[in-house]
Amino acid sequence: MMRLTIRLLAAVLAFSTVLVACGDDEPEPAAAPEPAEAPATTAAPEPAPAEEAPEPAASEDPTSLHIAVIFGNTADDTWSTSMLGALNRVTAEAPYDLDITYEYFENISYADGERVLRQTAETGEFDMIIAHSTYSDSIYAIRDDFPEILWSFTGSGNEGRGGNGYWLDVLPHEAAYLAGIAAGHLSETGMIGSVAAFPFPNVNGPVNGFFAGARSVNPDIETRVTYIESWFDPAAAQEAGAALIEEGADSLYAASTFGTFQAALEADRVFTIGDLDDQEALAPEVVITSVMILWDPGLKVLIDEWWAHETAGEAYDAPTERIQFYMSEGGADIAPMNEALVPAEVIAEVNAARDQILNGELVVEFNPGDVN
């Protein structure tokens, strides 16, 4: 109605203006026009109800996760194969229905670690980057430049600093204890040994566990260890293994894996225990079992953290302590015993001890100190 009134007023004003403008000509007066009928009026329309603002579109949950893994050695090194095996198993489980894919980069030196990690992050292709403990310093140097990436490093000798850097570890000393039970029973010389990488806590722990298991069934057994000061040096491992065999050891825990098997194969009745992954297939003539590390539960924790960050906006908040898993938590196990080399009664004893560890009846202390 107001709009109609304004229009009529405008028309009257316009008509008046015309009359004023033409007044000087003094035209003969015209007959007054018949008054126009007022136009019919209609009721003002009811105002339309205000439309509710649309709900903001809910962000869709991620459907894929892309992981990069940095290896210091080759992809067939047992640390590498243990990680790749866990990635394959977790990928098959597809937590949160995620399509998980991964790529790995092998033989990356310590000196080159920071450059490779940075270049990997700069591609923008990876949501998560996992690396060996060797690269923890490199991760801390660059992680703040890539806050949306979840970073993880593994193993001992590190320091947790929270944020988006997760310190992950598994403890295989209990599985090594079980392997020691078998070695203690099989030894005829009364001496067993280990060819190990470095005198680091995560190396000493399982070696001490192995010797403790052997002593549990043979208290008088002698033990020897040789460190080759390398994570992967088959020639040095073979040489160290041959020297231990010459000294009298007839079972060797290959805590530096390749090379030790060859030394045993060239000797007479010497058994070996594989490390980090099931290695019986490499030398079934001498490998009685293997001490396995399992990264599956740790990877699932990392995926949970990434998922919470992506879907709930939760900031990465890694604990300053390492996230570690014992055998009872799925972080380690002993591989099936080689039935061609190990008597059935020994296998039964090992399996019984394994059950006791899993149910808490048997406690194997983690001893990262000097090997004795």
Secondary structure, DSSP 8 states (H G I E B T S, - for coil): -HHHHHHHHHHHHHHHHHHHHTGGG--------------------------------------EEEEEEE-SS-TTSHHHHHHHHHHHHHHHH-GGG-EEEEEEE-S--TTTHHHHHHHHHHTS--SEEEE-GGGHHHHHHHGGG-TTSEEEEESSS-----TTEEEEEE--HHHHHHHHHHHHHH-SSSEEEEEES-S-HHHHHHHHHHHHHHHHH-TT-EEEEEE-S-SS-HHHHHHHHHHHHHHT--EEEEET-TTHHHHHHTSSS-EEEEEES--GGG-TTTEEEEEEE--HHHHHHHHHHHHHHHHH-------SS-EEE-GGGTSEEE----TTTS-HHHHHHHHHHHHHHHHTSS------S---
